[in-house]
Amino acid sequence: MTLTAAAPAGVAVRRGPGRPRDTDLDPQIIAAVLDLIDAEEEVTVSRVVERGGVSRAALYRRWPSLTTLIAAALDVGRTVPPELPLDGDLRETLFTALIGSPTSIDASGYSEARFRQRIRLVMADRALQRAYWESHVSRRRGPVERALRAGVDRGILRHDLDVEAAFDAIAGAAYYQSIVRGEPLESPATRSRLAAAFDITWRGMVVS
């Protein structure tokens, strides 16, 4: 699917003077974008306006670009995980949060079809990929990254630990199973590989 707009993706859509934003229309606009995505139709400003029954002005007041609107739509159903306990068994806390169940690492909140559409769209559009990362994905990493930093402060994890790289190593194993190998995250074989990958990463993180 090619993403096009009145302006190129990632280019700000101008906000002119007018009425203040009506938040009641936000779900209506998001739903229109998701309808287009699920139907594998090209997402354009004109089609969103037509499908959502809103004006262009209403759309322009809400999102600075079509890219940020699509990123918001792709994140529907996802939530920011709760904060993790910073005391107790850190290994168990991290394992449970990242690997402990399929819903820890999968596209919980929406269907596999929507998840695959998300992957396809962001891989086809680097601007969308960056917008989705900066506005949505990076926020969900916070609880685990704070727990990792707490582990460094407690002397459990290496003082020179690269927290972001540690997160990427663990979560990346899960994405590899789903995206590259095409394996269901709930299968016993996949769970076993993920547990082994976590153990390898953990041994590299802890103070020896």
N, CA and C of each residue as an Amber inpcrd file, in Angstrom:
protein
   624
   0.8540000  -1.2040000   0.0000000   0.0000000   0.0000000   0.0000000
   0.8790000   1.2390000   0.0000000   0.6570000   2.1560000  -0.9480000
   1.3950000   3.4090000  -0.9800000   0.6630000   4.4360000  -0.1440000
   1.4080000   5.1320000   0.6840000   0.8070000   6.1620000   1.5180000
   1.0220000   7.5050000   0.8610000  -0.0800000   8.1970000   0.5920000
   0.0300000   9.5030000  -0.0100000  -0.8880000  10.4590000   0.7030000
  -0.6230000  11.7380000   0.5180000  -1.4400000  12.7670000   1.1640000
  -1.4330000  13.9930000   0.2810000  -2.1340000  15.0310000   0.7280000
  -2.0920000  16.2940000   0.0130000  -0.6720000  16.8340000   0.0170000
   0.0780000  16.5390000   1.1010000   1.4950000  16.8430000   1.1700000
   2.2110000  15.5280000   1.3820000   3.5310000  15.4450000   1.0750000
   4.2460000  14.1900000   1.2580000   4.1840000  13.7220000   2.6940000
   4.2560000  12.3940000   2.8910000   4.2180000  11.8360000   4.2370000
   5.3290000  12.4220000   5.0740000   4.9970000  12.8190000   6.2830000
   5.9810000  13.3870000   7.1910000   6.0500000  14.8980000   7.1200000
   5.4730000  15.4880000   6.0480000   5.4630000  16.9410000   5.9300000
   4.2590000  17.4820000   6.6790000   4.4760000  18.4930000   7.4730000
   3.4110000  18.9990000   8.3310000   2.2370000  19.4930000   7.5030000
   1.0660000  19.1430000   7.9260000  -0.1560000  19.6870000   7.3540000
  -0.4720000  20.9610000   8.1170000  -0.6370000  22.0440000   7.4070000
  -0.7580000  23.3340000   8.0780000  -2.0060000  23.3890000   8.9490000
  -1.8780000  24.0920000  10.0490000  -3.0160000  24.3200000  10.9340000
  -3.4220000  25.7840000  10.8140000  -4.5910000  26.0270000  10.3420000
  -5.0540000  27.3850000  10.1880000  -5.9230000  27.8170000  11.3420000
  -6.3010000  29.0790000  11.3710000  -7.1960000  29.5390000  12.4220000
  -8.5590000  28.9010000  12.2650000  -9.2740000  28.7870000  13.3410000
 -10.6000000  28.1990000  13.2680000 -11.0460000  27.7180000  14.6190000
 -12.0450000  26.8720000  14.6260000 -12.5920000  26.3700000  15.8750000
 -11.5920000  25.4710000  16.5740000 -11.6520000  25.3940000  17.9030000
 -10.7490000  24.4910000  18.6300000 -11.0660000  23.0420000  18.3130000
 -10.1150000  22.1870000  18.5850000 -10.2390000  20.7610000  18.2950000
 -11.3890000  20.1260000  19.0750000 -12.2130000  19.3610000  18.3700000
 -13.3030000  18.6150000  18.9820000 -12.8390000  17.1670000  19.1360000
 -12.5120000  16.7810000  20.3690000 -11.9450000  15.4520000  20.5920000
 -12.9400000  14.3400000  20.3050000 -14.2250000  14.6420000  20.2310000
 -15.2180000  13.6170000  19.9370000 -15.0380000  13.0450000  18.5310000
 -14.4010000  13.8060000  17.6490000 -14.1970000  13.3350000  16.2830000
 -12.9570000  12.4530000  16.1430000 -12.0730000  12.4580000  17.1260000
 -10.8280000  11.6980000  17.0210000 -11.0820000  10.2190000  16.7430000
 -11.9250000   9.5290000  17.5250000 -12.1700000   8.1040000  17.2460000
 -12.7740000   7.8740000  15.8650000 -13.5900000   8.7970000  15.4110000
 -14.2270000   8.6780000  14.1030000 -13.1680000   8.7130000  12.9980000
 -12.2040000   9.6040000  13.1330000 -11.1470000   9.7250000  12.1300000
 -10.2240000   8.5110000  12.1820000  -9.8500000   8.1020000  13.4020000
  -8.9880000   6.9310000  13.5560000  -9.6540000   5.6900000  12.9620000
 -10.9640000   5.5370000  13.2160000 -11.6900000   4.3810000  12.6900000
 -11.6750000   4.3770000  11.1640000 -11.7720000   5.5510000  10.5670000
 -11.7390000   5.6380000   9.1040000 -10.3850000   5.1750000   8.5700000
  -9.3100000   5.5660000   9.2410000  -7.9760000   5.1420000   8.8140000
  -7.8360000   3.6280000   8.9440000  -8.3010000   3.0780000  10.0590000
  -8.2000000   1.6330000  10.2610000  -9.0370000   0.8580000   9.2450000
 -10.1920000   1.3940000   8.8830000 -11.0100000   0.7500000   7.8550000
 -10.2340000   0.6510000   6.5390000  -9.5340000   1.7290000   6.1810000
  -8.7490000   1.7310000   4.9490000  -7.5900000   0.7450000   5.0390000
  -6.9100000   0.7470000   6.1970000  -5.7740000  -0.1590000   6.3880000
  -6.2290000  -1.6110000   6.3190000  -7.3040000  -1.9320000   7.0400000
  -7.7850000  -3.3130000   7.0650000  -8.2680000  -3.7700000   5.6900000
  -8.7600000  -2.8340000   4.8910000  -9.2090000  -3.1600000   3.5350000
  -8.0560000  -3.1430000   2.5340000  -6.8360000  -2.8370000   3.0370000
  -5.6330000  -2.7560000   2.2080000  -5.8060000  -1.7340000   1.0910000
  -6.4770000  -0.6270000   1.4350000  -6.6410000   0.4680000   0.4890000
  -5.6040000   1.5500000   0.7690000  -5.3070000   2.3230000  -0.2480000
  -4.3730000   3.4320000  -0.1030000  -4.9360000   4.4480000   0.8880000
  -4.1080000   4.8880000   1.8190000  -4.5470000   5.8580000   2.8180000
  -4.1640000   7.2520000   2.3490000  -5.1490000   8.0580000   2.0520000
  -4.9390000   9.4490000   1.6520000  -5.8500000  10.3440000   2.4820000
  -5.5350000  11.6070000   2.5070000  -6.3760000  12.5650000   3.2240000
  -7.7920000  12.5360000   2.6570000  -7.9130000  12.5160000   1.3290000
  -9.2410000  12.5330000   0.7060000 -10.0690000  11.3250000   1.1210000
  -9.4410000  10.1550000   1.1500000 -10.1810000   8.9600000   1.5180000
 -10.5530000   8.9480000   2.9980000  -9.6740000   9.4560000   3.8390000
 -10.0020000   9.5270000   5.2610000 -11.1730000  10.4720000   5.4890000
 -11.1490000  11.5960000   4.8020000 -12.2410000  12.5630000   4.9180000
 -13.5550000  11.9390000   4.4560000 -13.5030000  11.2420000   3.3190000
 -14.7220000  10.6260000   2.7840000 -15.2130000   9.4990000   3.6870000
 -14.2950000   8.6200000   4.0920000 -14.6870000   7.4650000   4.9060000
 -15.1390000   7.8940000   6.3020000 -14.4880000   8.9200000   6.8600000
 -14.8040000   9.3390000   8.2200000 -15.9430000  10.3390000   8.3250000
 -16.3460000  10.9030000   7.2010000 -17.4240000  11.8840000   7.2330000
 -17.0520000  13.1570000   7.9660000 -15.7860000  13.5530000   7.8370000
 -15.3160000  14.7740000   8.4940000 -14.7540000  15.7150000   7.4400000
 -14.5230000  16.9460000   7.8380000 -13.9610000  17.9150000   6.9090000
 -12.4360000  17.8530000   6.9290000 -11.8260000  18.3640000   5.8910000
 -10.3690000  18.4510000   5.8710000  -9.8760000  19.3450000   7.0140000
 -10.6120000  20.4070000   7.2750000 -10.2040000  21.3120000   8.3530000
 -10.1750000  20.5780000   9.6880000 -11.1790000  19.7080000   9.9210000
 -11.2140000  18.9380000  11.1680000 -10.0020000  18.0270000  11.2580000
  -9.6250000  17.4520000  10.1360000  -8.4650000  16.5660000  10.1040000
  -7.1820000  17.3490000  10.3570000  -7.0440000  18.4830000   9.7100000
  -5.8340000  19.2890000   9.8280000  -5.6220000  19.8110000  11.2480000
  -6.7370000  20.0410000  11.9690000  -6.5970000  20.5580000  13.3310000
  -6.0670000  19.5060000  14.2960000  -6.1280000  18.2410000  13.9200000
  -5.8300000  17.1650000  14.8680000  -4.4380000  16.5790000  14.7340000
  -3.9470000  16.4270000  13.5410000  -2.6480000  15.7860000  13.3400000
  -1.7890000  16.6340000  12.4210000  -0.5110000  16.7760000  12.7420000
   0.3720000  17.6200000  11.9350000   0.6970000  17.0260000  10.5720000
   0.4770000  15.7270000  10.3900000   0.7400000  15.0930000   9.0940000
  -0.0690000  13.8180000   8.9890000  -0.2140000  13.3250000   7.7780000
  -0.8860000  12.0510000   7.5650000  -0.0890000  10.9280000   8.2320000
   1.2230000  11.0710000   8.2370000   2.0850000  10.0600000   8.8530000
   1.7610000   9.8800000  10.3260000   1.6380000  10.9770000  11.0610000
   1.3540000  10.8610000  12.4880000  -0.0510000  10.3270000  12.7400000
  -0.9700000  10.6190000  11.8430000  -2.3290000  10.0810000  11.9640000
  -2.3140000   8.5620000  11.7820000  -1.6070000   8.0850000  10.7660000
  -1.5410000   6.6420000  10.5340000  -0.8430000   5.9480000  11.7000000
   0.2070000   6.5770000  12.2340000   0.9050000   6.0050000  13.3900000
  -0.0430000   5.8610000  14.5750000  -0.8720000   6.8730000  14.8070000
  -1.8370000   6.8180000  15.9020000  -2.8570000   5.7010000  15.6820000
  -3.2900000   5.5450000  14.4300000  -4.2600000   4.4950000  14.1250000
  -3.6530000   3.1120000  14.3420000  -2.4050000   2.9310000  13.9440000
  -1.7540000   1.6340000  14.1050000  -1.5760000   1.2590000  15.5660000
  -1.5930000   2.2440000  16.4490000  -1.3580000   1.9600000  17.8620000
  -2.6510000   1.7060000  18.6370000  -3.7810000   1.7850000  17.9710000
  -5.0530000   1.5420000  18.6540000  -5.0500000   0.1290000  19.2310000
  -5.4420000   0.0130000  20.4970000  -5.4710000  -1.2790000  21.1560000
  -4.2270000  -1.5810000  21.9620000  -3.1720000  -0.8130000  21.7640000
  -1.9530000  -1.0140000  22.5340000  -1.9820000  -0.1100000  23.7620000
  -1.3460000  -0.5370000  24.8300000  -1.3030000   0.2560000  26.0590000
   0.1170000   0.3100000  26.5820000   0.4020000   1.3160000  27.3900000
   1.7030000   1.4100000  28.0540000   1.6840000   0.4640000  29.2460000
   2.6300000  -0.4700000  29.3490000   2.6300000  -1.4260000  30.4580000
   2.7770000  -0.7150000  31.8000000   2.3000000  -1.3240000  32.8710000
   2.4530000  -0.7200000  34.1970000   3.9070000  -0.7370000  34.6430000
   4.2110000   0.0920000  35.6170000   5.5610000   0.1110000  36.1680000
   5.8840000  -1.2270000  36.8170000   7.1320000  -1.6450000  36.7310000
   7.5700000  -2.9060000  37.3160000   8.1240000  -2.6690000  38.7150000
   7.9880000  -3.6460000  39.6080000   8.5930000  -3.4930000  40.9420000
  10.1010000  -3.3990000  40.8230000  10.6930000  -2.4840000  41.5660000
  12.1290000  -2.2460000  41.4690000  12.9130000  -2.9580000  42.5580000
  12.1930000  -3.7350000  43.3840000  12.8850000  -4.5530000  44.3800000
  12.5210000  -6.0090000  44.1190000  13.0000000  -6.9140000  44.9110000
  12.6770000  -8.3170000  44.7100000  13.5750000  -8.9480000  43.6580000
  13.1040000 -10.0510000  43.0660000  13.8840000 -10.8270000  42.1170000
  13.8340000 -10.1570000  40.7410000  14.9090000  -9.4560000  40.3900000
  14.9230000  -8.6950000  39.1440000  14.8200000  -9.6090000  37.9300000
  15.5200000 -10.7290000  37.9590000  15.4740000 -11.6390000  36.8180000
  14.0500000 -12.1150000  36.5610000  13.3620000 -12.5160000  37.6170000
  11.9920000 -12.9980000  37.4630000  11.0720000 -11.8850000  36.9750000
  11.2890000 -10.6780000  37.4960000  10.4800000  -9.5290000  37.0760000
  10.6310000  -9.2780000  35.5880000  11.8680000  -9.2550000  35.1050000
  12.1210000  -8.9790000  33.6920000  11.6300000 -10.1170000  32.8020000
  11.8650000 -11.3480000  33.2320000  11.4370000 -12.4930000  32.4310000
   9.9160000 -12.4810000  32.2720000   9.2150000 -12.2400000  33.3710000
   7.7530000 -12.2220000  33.3210000   7.2460000 -11.1020000  32.4240000
   7.8790000  -9.9290000  32.5250000   7.4340000  -8.7720000  31.7450000
   7.6930000  -8.9530000  30.2540000   8.8100000  -9.5830000  29.9030000
   9.2120000  -9.6460000  28.4970000   8.9340000 -10.9860000  27.8290000
   9.0570000 -12.0620000  28.5700000   8.9770000 -13.3930000  27.9650000
   7.9210000 -14.2640000  28.6190000   7.4760000 -13.9030000  29.8000000
   6.6680000 -14.7900000  30.6300000   5.4130000 -15.3470000  30.0030000
   4.8090000 -14.6300000  29.0760000   3.6120000 -15.1330000  28.4030000
   3.5760000 -14.5570000  26.9980000   2.8700000 -15.1970000  26.0820000
   2.8030000 -14.6660000  24.7200000   2.3270000 -13.2220000  24.6690000
   1.4160000 -12.8340000  25.5620000   0.9020000 -11.4700000  25.5320000
   1.9110000 -10.4610000  26.0390000   3.0260000 -10.9260000  26.6300000
   4.0660000 -10.0030000  27.0520000   4.7620000  -9.3900000  25.8540000
   4.8020000 -10.1150000  24.7500000   5.6420000  -9.7010000  23.6380000
   4.9230000  -9.6660000  22.3000000   3.6860000 -10.1130000  22.2410000
   3.0230000 -10.1290000  20.9460000   2.2890000  -8.8230000  20.7030000
   1.4390000  -8.8160000  19.7000000   0.6940000  -7.6110000  19.3440000
  -0.6110000  -7.5700000  20.0940000  -0.5760000  -7.8010000  21.4060000
  -1.8040000  -7.8410000  22.1940000  -2.5850000  -6.5530000  22.0150000
  -3.8930000  -6.6910000  21.8990000  -4.7390000  -5.5300000  21.6980000
  -5.3460000  -5.4960000  20.3230000  -4.7540000  -6.2210000  19.3670000
  -5.3980000  -6.3300000  18.0680000  -4.9960000  -7.6320000  17.3870000
  -5.6330000  -7.9320000  16.2770000  -5.4920000  -9.2260000  15.6300000
  -4.1360000  -9.3960000  14.9770000  -3.8300000 -10.6560000  14.6430000
  -2.5800000 -10.9300000  13.9250000  -2.5820000 -10.2330000  12.5670000
  -3.7550000 -10.1810000  11.9160000  -3.8390000  -9.5080000  10.6180000
  -3.4670000  -8.0360000  10.7530000  -3.9620000  -7.3670000  11.7920000
  -3.6320000  -5.9540000  12.0200000  -2.1460000  -5.8010000  12.3400000
  -1.6180000  -6.7430000  13.1200000  -0.1970000  -6.7140000  13.4520000
   0.6510000  -6.8040000  12.1830000   0.2830000  -7.7110000  11.2880000
   1.0580000  -7.8680000  10.0600000   0.9070000  -6.6460000   9.1560000
  -0.2540000  -6.0360000   9.1510000  -0.4340000  -4.8040000   8.3980000
   0.4630000  -3.7010000   8.9630000   0.5480000  -3.6330000  10.2790000
   1.4150000  -2.6380000  10.9200000   2.8610000  -2.8230000  10.4810000
   3.3400000  -4.0650000  10.5200000   4.7180000  -4.3370000  10.1180000
   4.9370000  -3.9510000   8.6580000   3.9990000  -4.3300000   7.8030000
   4.1400000  -4.0340000   6.3800000   4.1750000  -2.5360000   6.1080000
   3.3040000  -1.7940000   6.7740000   3.2430000  -0.3530000   6.5440000
   4.4990000   0.3600000   7.0280000   4.9410000   0.0370000   8.2310000
   6.1030000   0.7600000   8.7610000   7.3820000   0.3970000   8.0200000
   7.4650000  -0.8340000   7.5130000   8.6530000  -1.2070000   6.7530000
   8.6790000  -0.5590000   5.3800000   7.5250000  -0.1790000   4.8730000
   7.4550000   0.4320000   3.5510000   7.6340000   1.9420000   3.5960000
   7.5720000   2.5310000   4.7870000   7.6120000   3.9950000   4.9110000
   8.4580000   4.3610000   6.1230000   9.6930000   4.8020000   5.8750000
  10.5990000   5.1070000   6.9840000  10.0910000   6.2500000   7.8520000
   9.4410000   7.2360000   7.2460000   8.9010000   8.3450000   8.0280000
   7.8310000   7.8480000   8.9920000   6.9810000   6.9370000   8.5090000
   5.9580000   6.3490000   9.3700000   6.6050000   5.5090000  10.4640000
   7.6310000   4.7780000  10.1210000   8.3410000   3.9550000  11.0970000
   8.8870000   4.8130000  12.2310000   9.5070000   5.9440000  11.8770000
  10.0710000   6.8300000  12.8980000   8.9660000   7.4710000  13.7300000
   7.8950000   7.8880000  13.0920000   6.7930000   8.5100000  13.8200000
   6.1690000   7.5320000  14.7990000   5.9970000   6.2850000  14.3620000
   5.4000000   5.2710000  15.2340000   6.3170000   4.9640000  16.4080000
   7.6070000   4.9060000  16.1470000   8.5830000   4.6640000  17.2160000
   8.5680000   5.8070000  18.2310000   8.6930000   7.0260000  17.7450000
   8.8580000   8.1760000  18.6330000   7.5980000   8.4730000  19.4320000
   6.4380000   8.3140000  18.8140000   5.1870000   8.6880000  19.4790000
   4.5740000   7.5660000  20.3020000   4.8860000   6.3180000  19.9790000
   4.1560000   5.2160000  20.5960000   5.0510000   4.1130000  21.1560000
   5.8450000   3.4730000  20.3140000   6.6080000   2.3000000  20.7510000
   7.5790000   2.6370000  21.8720000   8.3070000   3.7390000  21.7320000
   9.3360000   4.0750000  22.7240000   8.7400000   4.2660000  24.1190000
   7.4900000   4.7210000  24.2110000   6.8580000   4.9140000  25.5210000
   6.6380000   3.5950000  26.2470000   6.3640000   2.5220000  25.4860000
   6.0830000   1.2370000  26.1110000   7.3270000   0.5470000  26.6500000
   8.4920000   1.0310000  26.2590000   9.7270000   0.4510000  26.7590000
  10.0920000   0.9790000  28.1500000   9.4990000   2.0900000  28.5460000
   9.8840000   2.7760000  29.7680000   9.9430000   1.9200000  31.0160000
   8.8810000   1.1720000  31.3510000   8.9040000   0.3920000  32.5870000
  10.0610000  -0.6100000  32.6560000  10.3220000  -1.3120000  31.5600000
  11.4130000  -2.2930000  31.5640000  12.7640000  -1.5880000  31.6370000
  12.9260000  -0.5110000  30.9010000  14.2010000   0.1950000  30.9360000
  14.4800000   0.7750000  32.3200000  13.4480000   1.2480000  32.9980000
  13.6460000   1.7660000  34.3560000  14.0080000   0.6330000  35.3240000
  13.4050000  -0.5450000  35.1100000  13.7530000  -1.6850000  35.9520000
  15.2030000  -2.1060000  35.7130000  15.6540000  -2.0690000  34.4740000
  17.0440000  -2.3960000  34.1720000  18.0020000  -1.3970000  34.8300000
  17.6630000  -0.1170000  34.7610000  18.5220000   0.8910000  35.3930000
  18.5460000   0.7170000  36.9030000  17.4100000   0.3290000  37.4720000
  17.3710000   0.0650000  38.9110000  18.2760000  -1.1150000  39.2550000
  18.3250000  -2.1100000  38.3610000  19.2080000  -3.2470000  38.5720000
  20.6640000  -2.8550000  38.5630000  21.0080000  -1.8950000  37.7210000
  22.3840000  -1.3560000  37.7170000  22.6590000  -0.6590000  39.0340000
  21.7260000   0.1740000  39.4860000  21.8970000   0.9040000  40.7420000
  22.0200000  -0.0400000  41.9350000  21.3320000  -1.1660000  41.8840000
  21.3730000  -2.1280000  42.9860000  22.6170000  -3.0130000  42.9440000
  23.4130000  -2.8820000  41.8950000  24.6220000  -3.6810000  41.7800000
  24.3920000  -5.0760000  41.2520000  23.1840000  -5.3440000  40.7340000
  22.8760000  -6.6580000  40.1720000  23.3750000  -6.7500000  38.7310000
  23.1840000  -5.6820000  37.9950000  23.5810000  -5.6320000  36.5950000
  24.8520000  -4.8060000  36.4330000  25.5610000  -5.0790000  35.3840000
  26.8440000  -4.4150000  35.1220000  26.6810000  -2.8990000  35.0700000
  27.6560000  -2.2060000  35.6010000  27.5640000  -0.7410000  35.6510000
  27.6320000  -0.1300000  34.2630000  28.2380000  -0.8580000  33.3120000
  28.3630000  -0.3420000  31.9510000  27.2810000  -0.8860000  31.0140000
  26.2220000  -1.4370000  31.5940000  25.1610000  -2.0260000  30.7770000
  24.5020000  -0.9820000  29.8890000  24.3700000  -1.3070000  28.6250000
  23.6130000  -0.4760000  27.6850000  22.1550000  -0.9360000  27.7870000
  21.3520000  -0.1710000  28.5060000  19.9810000  -0.5650000  28.7960000
  19.1520000  -0.7250000  27.5250000  19.2760000   0.1960000  26.6010000
  18.4920000   0.1060000  25.3720000  18.8860000  -1.1200000  24.5600000
  20.1790000  -1.4100000  24.4980000  20.6290000  -2.5820000  23.7480000
  20.1520000  -3.8690000  24.4120000  20.1420000  -3.8930000  25.7460000
  19.6590000  -5.0750000  26.4610000  18.1920000  -5.3310000  26.1380000
  17.3950000  -4.2820000  26.1460000  15.9770000  -4.4160000  25.7960000
  15.8430000  -4.9340000  24.3680000  16.6030000  -4.3310000  23.4400000
  16.5220000  -4.7400000  22.0380000  16.8830000  -6.2180000  21.8700000
  17.8970000  -6.6760000  22.6110000  18.3370000  -8.0610000  22.4730000
  17.2460000  -9.0390000  22.8840000  16.5470000  -8.7190000  23.9820000
  15.5060000  -9.6190000  24.4740000  14.2570000  -9.5500000  23.5970000
  13.7720000  -8.3290000  23.3670000  12.5650000  -8.1800000  22.5540000
  12.8100000  -8.5840000  21.1060000  14.0370000  -8.3500000  20.6230000
  14.3610000  -8.7040000  19.2460000  14.2380000 -10.1860000  18.9800000
  14.5430000 -10.9970000  19.9850000  14.4040000 -12.4490000  19.8200000
  12.9560000 -12.8200000  19.5460000  12.0370000 -12.1410000  20.2180000
  10.6190000 -12.4240000  20.0170000  10.1600000 -12.0040000  18.6220000
  10.5880000 -10.8170000  18.1910000  10.1990000 -10.3710000  16.8640000
  10.7790000 -11.2720000  15.7830000  11.9760000 -11.8010000  16.0110000
  12.5790000 -12.7050000  15.0370000  11.7310000 -13.9600000  14.8770000
  11.2270000 -14.4830000  15.9940000  10.3830000 -15.6800000  15.9170000
   9.1390000 -15.4110000  15.0790000   8.5140000 -14.2730000  15.3190000
   7.2400000 -13.9610000  14.6690000   7.4220000 -13.4890000  13.2330000
   8.3570000 -12.5510000  13.0250000   8.4850000 -11.9030000  11.7200000
   9.3470000 -12.7090000  10.7630000  10.4760000 -13.2280000  11.2400000
  11.4080000 -13.9210000  10.3480000  11.0810000 -15.4090000  10.2320000
  10.9400000 -16.0690000  11.3700000  10.6630000 -17.5090000  11.3500000
   9.1960000 -17.8210000  11.0880000   8.3200000 -16.8630000  11.3580000
   6.8970000 -17.0930000  11.1590000   6.3060000 -18.0680000  12.1470000
   6.8770000 -18.1090000  13.3490000   6.4230000 -19.0460000  14.3740000
   5.4150000 -18.3750000  15.3140000   4.3810000 -19.0810000  15.7320000
   3.4540000 -18.5160000  16.7230000   4.1540000 -18.3670000  18.0680000
   3.9560000 -17.2510000  18.7210000   4.6640000 -16.9900000  19.9710000
   4.2030000 -17.8970000  21.1020000   3.0240000 -18.4870000  20.9520000
   2.5140000 -19.3350000  22.0250000   2.9740000 -20.7920000  21.9060000
   3.6650000 -21.1600000  20.8260000   4.0660000 -22.5520000  20.6650000
   5.1680000 -22.9200000  21.6610000   5.1750000 -24.1560000  22.1490000
   6.1970000 -24.5780000  23.1240000   7.6180000 -24.4010000  22.6090000
   7.8490000 -24.7050000  21.3300000   9.1980000 -24.5620000  20.7800000
   9.6480000 -23.1060000  20.7830000   8.7300000 -22.2100000  20.4310000
   9.0620000 -20.7860000  20.4430000   9.3300000 -20.3060000  21.8590000
   8.4780000 -20.7210000  22.7980000   8.6760000 -20.3210000  24.1960000
  10.0330000 -20.7810000  24.7010000  10.4270000 -21.9930000  24.3060000
  11.7140000 -22.5250000  24.7420000  12.8700000 -21.7030000  24.1810000
  12.7980000 -21.3420000  22.9030000  13.8580000 -20.5290000  22.2990000
  13.9370000 -19.1570000  22.9580000  12.7830000 -18.5760000  23.2550000
  12.7780000 -17.2600000  23.8810000  13.3720000 -17.3150000  25.2900000
  13.0540000 -18.3620000  26.0280000  13.6310000 -18.5120000  27.3640000
  15.1400000 -18.6740000  27.2870000  15.6150000 -19.4460000  26.2990000
  17.0560000 -19.6300000  26.1280000  17.7300000 -18.3200000  25.7470000
  17.0890000 -17.5450000  24.8600000  17.6480000 -16.2540000  24.4650000
  17.7160000 -15.3020000  25.6580000  16.6850000 -15.3370000  26.5050000
  16.6990000 -14.5020000  27.6970000  17.8460000 -14.9000000  28.6130000
  18.0550000 -16.1840000  28.8010000  19.1300000 -16.6540000  29.6790000
  20.4960000 -16.1920000  29.1710000  20.7000000 -16.2750000  27.8710000
  21.9720000 -15.8390000  27.2930000  22.1840000 -14.3450000  27.5410000
  21.1410000 -13.5610000  27.3010000  21.2460000 -12.1090000  27.5100000
  21.4500000 -11.7880000  28.9780000  20.7280000 -12.4950000  29.8450000
  20.8550000 -12.2430000  31.2760000  22.2810000 -12.4850000  31.7620000
  22.8880000 -13.5610000  31.2980000  24.2700000 -13.8620000  31.7230000
  25.2340000 -12.7620000  31.2850000  24.9340000 -12.1200000  30.1890000
  25.7870000 -11.0140000  29.7430000  25.5230000  -9.7180000  30.4880000
  24.3740000  -9.6260000  31.1640000  24.0110000  -8.3830000  31.8650000
  24.4490000  -8.3620000  33.3190000  24.4530000  -9.5210000  33.9730000
  24.6700000  -9.5370000  35.4230000  26.1410000  -9.3340000  35.7710000
  26.3550000  -8.8390000  36.9660000  27.7150000  -8.6760000  37.4730000
  28.2880000 -10.0700000  37.7300000  29.4630000 -10.3320000  37.1880000
  30.0670000 -11.6540000  37.3360000  30.8560000 -11.7700000  38.6340000
